[in-house]
Amino acid sequence: MDSASFKTSSENEKGPSHKKTVAYAPEDRPRPYTRRTIRDDNLDLHET
């Protein structure tokens, strides 16, 4: 169980980083781009 907890910490650290990108993405690009950013986030999560 300790191992799982450690993994969550790593994911949590990556979470805020990705969220920051999505935060400025919508402002820089139209709405459709925001959706694309979320898709990239999902891909990154799968890759990890």
Secondary structure, DSSP 8 states (H G I E B T S, - for coil): -HHHHHHHHHHHHHHHHHHHHHHHHHHHS-HHHHHHHHHHHHHHHHH-
